[in-house]
Amino acid sequence: MTLSLSGALAAWQFLALAILVAGAAFASVYFARKHLAAKDGPSEGADGAFWDVFAGLAVVVPAIVVSSSTWPWAGLALGILAAVAALAALAAAPRLLARQDARRASRETRRMNEAAATRHRSALARWQQYELDPGFSIDYPGMSDPRQPETAALIRAIKAAERLGGRADRACTDAAYAPAVERLEDALAAAERAAGVTPAGPPGPDRAHR
């Protein structure tokens, strides 16, 4: 590739090289920083960072050499631009990587909360049997008696899960929601044991009291 510094074409050539150099320098440093921050182990991260920097230099160095052969000041300008872009990537990488981690964690939280919402609905339906079915209310009065420590703990767990998740048919984005649902399930199981419910649980709807 040769450059002619006469006319508008030379300006466009230099602009194209400037964009190429800045992009390559920024990308190589950013991805090198990302590899070093990855949890794949020090050796894998260092190896990936080496190839990132190597790929960046493979683009930046020839561009500077080609431009310098036509106009030395162009090579100097591109070298300074590459250094500035690399420093900018080094400064911006932690913030950009933190945003990526936050988005990844948010997606994982939503996935876990979607599953927790299903379990939340199931636990509430199980508890409501003791509240709404007259037969269950007679057989297991402790499940409706807030004076029982286990039942009181169950009611607190229900309120905590509702507070974090809103309605049980809508998964929330709070990372504390899934653990709250797990505590609700544990509290429900403890209340059932205290009330004398068999390990198999109360009969299902098809065998419910009439």
NUVOFI-932875 format. One line per field, with one value per residue: residue number from 1; x, y, z of N, C-alpha, C in turn. Coordinates in steps of 0.1 Angstrom, whole numbers, plus 2048, in hexadecimal, padded with zeros to 3 digits. Example, Ala and Ser with C-alpha at 12.3 -4.5 7.8 and 13.67 -1.06 7.14 Angstrom:
2
i: [1, 2]
n.x: [884, 880]
n.y: [7C7, 7EA]
n.z: [84E, 847]
ca.x: [87B, 889]
ca.y: [7D3, 7F5]
ca.z: [84E, 847]
c.x: [884, 881]
c.y: [7DF, 800]
c.z: [84E, 84F]
This chain:
210
i: [1, 2, 3, 4, 5, 6, 7, 8, 9, 10, 11, 12, 13, 14, 15, 16, 17, 18, 19, 20, 21, 22, 23, 24, 25, 26, 27, 28, 29, 30, 31, 32, 33, 34, 35, 36, 37, 38, 39, 40, 41, 42, 43, 44, 45, 46, 47, 48, 49, 50, 51, 52, 53, 54, 55, 56, 57, 58, 59, 60, 61, 62, 63, 64, 65, 66, 67, 68, 69, 70, 71, 72, 73, 74, 75, 76, 77, 78, 79, 80, 81, 82, 83, 84, 85, 86, 87, 88, 89, 90, 91, 92, 93, 94, 95, 96, 97, 98, 99, 100, 101, 102, 103, 104, 105, 106, 107, 108, 109, 110, 111, 112, 113, 114, 115, 116, 117, 118, 119, 120, 121, 122, 123, 124, 125, 126, 127, 128, 129, 130, 131, 132, 133, 134, 135, 136, 137, 138, 139, 140, 141, 142, 143, 144, 145, 146, 147, 148, 149, 150, 151, 152, 153, 154, 155, 156, 157, 158, 159, 160, 161, 162, 163, 164, 165, 166, 167, 168, 169, 170, 171, 172, 173, 174, 175, 176, 177, 178, 179, 180, 181, 182, 183, 184, 185, 186, 187, 188, 189, 190, 191, 192, 193, 194, 195, 196, 197, 198, 199, 200, 201, 202, 203, 204, 205, 206, 207, 208, 209, 210]
n.x: [809, 806, 809, 7FC, 802, 7F5, 7DA, 7B6, 7B4, 7CA, 7C5, 7AE, 7B9, 7CB, 7B8, 7AA, 7BF, 7C3, 7AB, 7AC, 7C3, 7BE, 7A7, 7B1, 7C5, 7B6, 7A4, 7B5, 7C2, 7AC, 7A1, 7B6, 7B8, 79F, 7A3, 7B7, 7A8, 797, 789, 795, 7AD, 7D0, 7E3, 7D5, 7C8, 7DE, 7EA, 7D5, 7D4, 7EE, 7EC, 7D8, 7E4, 7F9, 7EA, 7E0, 7F8, 800, 7F0, 7F2, 80E, 817, 807, 810, 82B, 827, 81A, 82E, 842, 83A, 833, 843, 838, 81E, 820, 82A, 814, 800, 80B, 80A, 7EE, 7E8, 7F3, 7E4, 7CA, 7CE, 7D4, 7BB, 7AB, 7B5, 7AE, 792, 78B, 786, 76E, 75D, 75E, 753, 739, 731, 733, 71F, 708, 708, 705, 6EC, 6DC, 6DF, 6D4, 6B9, 6B3, 6B5, 6A1, 68A, 687, 684, 66D, 659, 65C, 655, 63A, 630, 636, 625, 60C, 60C, 60C, 5F4, 5E1, 5DE, 5D2, 5BB, 5AD, 594, 596, 5B2, 5B8, 5AC, 5B9, 5D4, 5D8, 5ED, 5FA, 5ED, 5EF, 5FD, 60A, 61A, 63C, 649, 636, 633, 64D, 64B, 637, 645, 659, 64A, 641, 65A, 663, 64F, 652, 66B, 667, 650, 631, 62B, 62A, 63B, 65C, 676, 692, 6A3, 6BF, 6BC, 6A4, 6A1, 6AF, 69E, 686, 68F, 693, 678, 66D, 67B, 672, 657, 658, 662, 64D, 638, 642, 642, 626, 61E, 61B, 61F, 63E, 63A, 629, 60A, 5EB, 5E6, 5D4, 5C1, 5BC, 5B3, 5A3, 580]
n.y: [7F4, 816, 838, 857, 878, 88D, 8A2, 89A, 87F, 876, 880, 871, 858, 85A, 85E, 846, 834, 83F, 839, 81E, 818, 823, 814, 7FA, 7FB, 802, 7ED, 7D7, 7DB, 7DD, 7C2, 7B3, 7BC, 7B2, 796, 792, 798, 784, 765, 74E, 744, 74C, 746, 740, 759, 76B, 761, 765, 781, 787, 780, 792, 7AB, 7A6, 7A4, 7BD, 7CD, 7C2, 7CF, 7EB, 7F1, 7EC, 7FF, 818, 817, 817, 82F, 840, 83D, 84C, 865, 872, 87F, 876, 85C, 860, 86D, 859, 846, 854, 856, 83B, 835, 845, 83A, 821, 826, 832, 81B, 80B, 81A, 81A, 800, 7F2, 7FD, 7F7, 7DB, 7D6, 7DE, 7CB, 7B4, 7BA, 7BA, 7A0, 793, 79D, 791, 776, 778, 77E, 766, 753, 75E, 75B, 73F, 73D, 74B, 73A, 725, 734, 73A, 71F, 719, 72B, 723, 70A, 711, 71F, 70B, 702, 718, 71D, 706, 6F5, 6DB, 6D7, 6EC, 6E3, 6CA, 6D3, 6EA, 6F9, 704, 71B, 72B, 746, 748, 732, 72C, 722, 727, 742, 74A, 741, 752, 76A, 764, 761, 77C, 789, 77E, 786, 7A1, 7A5, 79A, 7A4, 79D, 77A, 770, 77D, 780, 78F, 7A7, 7A7, 79C, 790, 783, 767, 759, 760, 753, 739, 738, 73B, 723, 711, 71A, 714, 6F8, 6F3, 6FC, 6EB, 6D3, 6D8, 6DA, 6C1, 6B6, 69C, 68E, 68A, 69E, 6B2, 6A4, 6A6, 6BD, 6AC, 69A, 6A8, 6B4, 6B2]
n.z: [800, 7F7, 7FE, 7F3, 7F9, 7ED, 7E5, 7EB, 7EE, 7FC, 816, 81C, 81C, 832, 846, 846, 84D, 867, 874, 873, 881, 89B, 8A2, 8A2, 8B6, 8CD, 8CE, 8D1, 8EA, 8FB, 8F8, 901, 91B, 924, 921, 934, 94B, 94B, 959, 953, 95B, 962, 94E, 936, 933, 930, 919, 906, 907, 8FD, 8E2, 8DA, 8DD, 8CA, 8B2, 8B1, 8AE, 895, 884, 88A, 888, 86C, 860, 86A, 861, 845, 841, 84A, 838, 823, 82E, 848, 85E, 85F, 867, 881, 88C, 88A, 89B, 8B4, 8B6, 8B8, 8D0, 8E1, 8DD, 8E7, 903, 909, 907, 91B, 931, 92F, 92E, 948, 951, 93B, 93B, 954, 950, 93D, 94D, 960, 950, 949, 962, 968, 955, 95D, 976, 96F, 962, 977, 988, 979, 97B, 996, 99A, 991, 9A4, 9BA, 9B5, 9B6, 9D1, 9DF, 9D6, 9E2, 9FD, 9FE, 9FD, A17, A22, A14, A0F, A20, A2B, A2E, A3F, A56, A5B, A5D, A70, A7A, A65, A5F, A74, A82, A9A, A9D, A9C, A85, A71, A73, A6B, A51, A46, A47, A35, A1E, A1A, A17, 9FE, 9ED, 9EF, 9E2, 9C9, 9BF, 9AF, 9AE, 995, 985, 97D, 98E, 98E, 9A2, 9B4, 9CC, 9CC, 9C3, 9D8, 9ED, 9E6, 9E9, A04, A0C, A03, A14, A2C, A2A, A28, A41, A51, A49, A53, A6E, A72, A6E, A55, A3E, A30, A15, A0F, A0D, 9FE, 9DB, 9C4, 9B8, 9CB, 9E0, 9FE, A01]
ca.x: [800, 80E, 800, 800, 7FD, 7F0, 7CB, 7AD, 7B6, 7D4, 7BD, 7A5, 7C2, 7CF, 7AD, 7A7, 7C9, 7C1, 7A0, 7B1, 7CD, 7B7, 79F, 7B9, 7CC, 7AC, 79F, 7BF, 7C4, 7A0, 79F, 7C1, 7B3, 794, 7A9, 7BE, 79E, 78E, 78B, 799, 7BA, 7DA, 7EB, 7CC, 7C6, 7EA, 7EB, 7CC, 7D9, 7F9, 7E7, 7D0, 7EE, 800, 7E2, 7E0, 804, 801, 7E8, 7F7, 81C, 818, 800, 81A, 836, 823, 818, 83B, 84A, 835, 834, 847, 82F, 812, 823, 82A, 806, 7F9, 811, 804, 7E0, 7E7, 7F6, 7D8, 7BF, 7D2, 7D2, 7AD, 7A5, 7BA, 7A6, 784, 788, 780, 760, 755, 75D, 74A, 72B, 72E, 730, 712, 6FD, 708, 6FF, 6DE, 6D6, 6DF, 6CA, 6AC, 6B0, 6B2, 695, 67F, 685, 680, 65F, 651, 65C, 64D, 62B, 62D, 636, 619, 601, 60C, 608, 5E6, 5D9, 5DB, 5CA, 5AE, 5A6, 58F, 59C, 5C0, 5B8, 5A8, 5C4, 5E1, 5D5, 5F9, 5FF, 5E6, 5F1, 60A, 610, 624, 649, 64C, 62C, 637, 659, 646, 631, 650, 660, 641, 641, 667, 664, 646, 658, 676, 663, 643, 628, 632, 62A, 644, 669, 67C, 6A0, 6AB, 6C6, 6B8, 697, 6A2, 6B2, 692, 67D, 694, 690, 66A, 66B, 680, 668, 64A, 65A, 663, 63F, 631, 647, 63D, 618, 61B, 619, 628, 649, 635, 621, 5FC, 5E7, 5E5, 5C6, 5B8, 5B8, 5B0, 597, 573]
ca.y: [800, 822, 844, 864, 883, 898, 8A2, 895, 870, 874, 882, 865, 84C, 85C, 85C, 838, 82F, 844, 831, 810, 817, 826, 809, 7EE, 7FE, 802, 7DF, 7CD, 7DD, 7D9, 7B4, 7AE, 7BE, 7A9, 789, 792, 799, 778, 75B, 741, 740, 756, 742, 742, 767, 771, 75C, 76D, 78F, 788, 780, 79E, 7B5, 7A3, 7A7, 7CC, 7D2, 7BE, 7D9, 7F8, 7F4, 7EE, 80C, 823, 816, 81B, 83E, 847, 83D, 857, 872, 86E, 885, 86E, 850, 865, 870, 84C, 840, 85B, 852, 82D, 835, 84B, 831, 816, 82B, 833, 80E, 807, 821, 817, 7F1, 7ED, 801, 7EF, 7CD, 7D6, 7DF, 7BE, 7AB, 7BE, 7B5, 791, 790, 7A0, 786, 76A, 77A, 77C, 758, 74D, 762, 754, 732, 740, 750, 72D, 71F, 73D, 737, 712, 719, 732, 71A, 6FF, 717, 723, 700, 702, 724, 71E, 6F9, 6F2, 6CE, 6D9, 6F4, 6DA, 6C1, 6D9, 6F7, 701, 70B, 728, 731, 74E, 746, 728, 732, 71F, 72E, 751, 74B, 73F, 75E, 774, 760, 765, 78A, 78D, 77A, 78F, 7AF, 7A5, 795, 7A9, 792, 76E, 76C, 786, 77F, 79D, 7A8, 7A8, 78F, 78A, 77C, 758, 754, 762, 748, 72D, 739, 739, 715, 70B, 71E, 70D, 6EA, 6F2, 6FE, 6DF, 6C8, 6DB, 6D8, 6B3, 6B1, 690, 692, 68A, 6AA, 6B0, 69F, 6B0, 6C2, 6A1, 692, 6B1, 6B2, 6B7]
ca.z: [800, 7F7, 801, 7ED, 801, 7E5, 7E3, 7F5, 7F0, 807, 822, 81F, 81F, 83F, 84F, 846, 856, 875, 87A, 874, 88C, 8A8, 8A5, 8A5, 8C3, 8D7, 8CF, 8D6, 8F8, 902, 8F9, 909, 929, 926, 923, 941, 955, 94B, 964, 94D, 95F, 95E, 941, 92B, 931, 92B, 90B, 8FE, 907, 8F4, 8D4, 8D8, 8DA, 8BE, 8A7, 8B0, 8A8, 887, 87C, 88C, 884, 85E, 85C, 86D, 858, 837, 840, 84D, 82B, 81A, 835, 856, 869, 85F, 86F, 88F, 890, 88C, 8A7, 8BF, 8B6, 8BD, 8DF, 8E8, 8DD, 8F1, 910, 90B, 909, 928, 93B, 92D, 92F, 954, 951, 931, 940, 95F, 94A, 938, 959, 966, 947, 949, 96F, 967, 94D, 965, 981, 96A, 960, 984, 98E, 972, 981, 9A4, 99A, 98F, 9B1, 9C3, 9B3, 9BB, 9E0, 9E3, 9D3, 9EC, A0A, 9FE, A00, A26, A25, A0D, A0F, A2E, A31, A32, A4B, A62, A5D, A60, A75, A7D, A59, A5E, A81, A82, AA7, A9C, A98, A77, A69, A73, A62, A43, A42, A45, A28, A13, A18, A11, 9F0, 9E6, 9EE, 9D9, 9BC, 9BB, 9AE, 9AC, 987, 97E, 982, 990, 98A, 9AF, 9B6, 9D9, 9CB, 9C3, 9E6, 9F5, 9E3, 9EF, A13, A0D, A01, A20, A37, A27, A2C, A50, A57, A47, A5C, A7C, A72, A6D, A47, A3B, A27, A07, A0D, A0C, 9F1, 9D0, 9C2, 9B4, 9D7, 9EB, A06, 9FC]
c.x: [809, 804, 805, 7FA, 7F9, 7E1, 7C3, 7AF, 7C0, 7CD, 7B5, 7AD, 7C7, 7C4, 7A9, 7B2, 7C7, 7B6, 7A4, 7BA, 7C7, 7AF, 7A6, 7C0, 7C2, 7A7, 7A9, 7C2, 7B8, 79F, 7AA, 7BD, 7A8, 799, 7B0, 7B4, 795, 792, 78F, 7A7, 7C5, 7E0, 7E2, 7CA, 7D2, 7ED, 7E2, 7D0, 7E5, 7F5, 7DF, 7DA, 7F6, 7F7, 7E1, 7EC, 806, 7F9, 7EF, 805, 81D, 812, 809, 825, 833, 821, 825, 843, 846, 836, 837, 83D, 822, 814, 824, 81C, 7FE, 7FE, 80B, 7F6, 7DF, 7E9, 7EA, 7CD, 7C2, 7D0, 7C3, 7A6, 7A9, 7B2, 798, 781, 781, 771, 757, 753, 753, 73B, 727, 72B, 723, 707, 6FD, 702, 6F0, 6D6, 6D5, 6D5, 6BC, 6A9, 6AD, 6A5, 689, 67C, 67F, 671, 655, 651, 654, 63E, 627, 62D, 629, 60D, 600, 608, 5F9, 5DC, 5D4, 5D2, 5BC, 5A6, 5A1, 595, 5AA, 5C1, 5B5, 5B4, 5D1, 5DE, 5E2, 5FE, 5F8, 5E8, 5FE, 611, 61B, 631, 64B, 643, 62F, 643, 655, 640, 63B, 657, 658, 642, 64E, 668, 65B, 64B, 663, 671, 656, 639, 630, 633, 633, 652, 66F, 68B, 6A9, 6B2, 6C3, 6AB, 698, 6A5, 6A6, 688, 682, 692, 681, 667, 670, 677, 65B, 64C, 65B, 655, 637, 635, 641, 62E, 614, 618, 623, 632, 644, 62D, 612, 5F7, 5E5, 5D6, 5BC, 5B4, 5B5, 5A4, 58B, 56A]
c.y: [80C, 82E, 850, 86F, 88F, 897, 89B, 886, 86E, 876, 876, 859, 84E, 859, 84E, 831, 832, 83C, 823, 80E, 819, 81A, 7FD, 7F0, 7FC, 7F4, 7D6, 7CF, 7D9, 7CA, 7AD, 7B0, 7B5, 79B, 788, 792, 78C, 76E, 74E, 73C, 74A, 752, 744, 751, 76E, 76D, 764, 77B, 791, 789, 78C, 7A9, 7B3, 7A7, 7B6, 7D2, 7CE, 7C8, 7E7, 7FB, 7F5, 7FC, 818, 823, 81B, 82A, 846, 847, 848, 865, 86F, 873, 87D, 862, 854, 867, 863, 845, 847, 857, 844, 82D, 83B, 841, 825, 81A, 82D, 826, 809, 80D, 81D, 809, 7ED, 7F1, 7F9, 7E1, 7CC, 7D6, 7D1, 7B4, 7AE, 7B9, 7A6, 78C, 792, 795, 779, 76B, 778, 76E, 750, 751, 75D, 747, 733, 744, 744, 726, 727, 73A, 729, 712, 720, 72A, 70F, 705, 71A, 717, 6FF, 70E, 723, 711, 6F6, 6E5, 6D0, 6E2, 6ED, 6D1, 6C7, 6E8, 700, 709, 719, 730, 739, 74D, 73B, 72E, 72F, 726, 73D, 753, 749, 74B, 769, 771, 763, 773, 78F, 789, 783, 79D, 7B0, 7A3, 79B, 79D, 786, 76A, 775, 786, 78D, 79C, 7A9, 79B, 789, 782, 76D, 753, 755, 757, 73B, 72D, 736, 72A, 70D, 70E, 716, 6FE, 6E9, 6F3, 6F1, 6D4, 6CB, 6D9, 6C9, 6AE, 6A6, 695, 693, 697, 6A7, 6AA, 6AA, 6B4, 6B7, 699, 69B, 6AE, 6B8, 6BB]
c.z: [800, 7F8, 7F9, 7F5, 7F9, 7E3, 7EE, 7F8, 7FB, 815, 826, 822, 82E, 849, 851, 84F, 865, 87C, 87D, 880, 89A, 8AC, 8A9, 8B3, 8CE, 8D9, 8D5, 8E5, 900, 903, 901, 918, 92D, 929, 930, 94D, 956, 956, 95F, 952, 95A, 950, 935, 928, 92B, 91C, 902, 8FC, 8FD, 8E6, 8D1, 8D5, 8CD, 8B2, 8A5, 8A9, 899, 87E, 87D, 886, 875, 859, 85F, 864, 84A, 836, 842, 840, 822, 821, 843, 861, 86A, 868, 87E, 894, 893, 899, 8B4, 8C1, 8BC, 8CC, 8E7, 8E9, 8E7, 8FF, 913, 90E, 916, 933, 93B, 930, 93C, 955, 947, 935, 94B, 95A, 944, 943, 95F, 95D, 948, 957, 96F, 960, 955, 970, 97B, 967, 96D, 98A, 986, 978, 98F, 9A4, 998, 99D, 9BB, 9C1, 9B8, 9CB, 9E5, 9E1, 9DE, 9F9, A0A, A00, A0F, A2A, A20, A0D, A1D, A34, A35, A3E, A57, A65, A62, A65, A77, A71, A58, A6B, A83, A90, AA7, A96, A89, A6D, A68, A6A, A53, A3E, A3F, A37, A1C, A10, A12, A02, 9E8, 9E4, 9E4, 9CA, 9B7, 9BA, 9AA, 99E, 97F, 984, 983, 98C, 997, 9B2, 9C3, 9D8, 9CB, 9D1, 9EF, 9F3, 9E9, 9FE, A15, A0C, A0E, A2B, A36, A2B, A3B, A57, A55, A51, A6A, A7D, A71, A5F, A44, A31, A18, A04, A0D, 9FF, 9E7, 9CE, 9BF, 9C0, 9E3, 9F2, 9FF, A07]
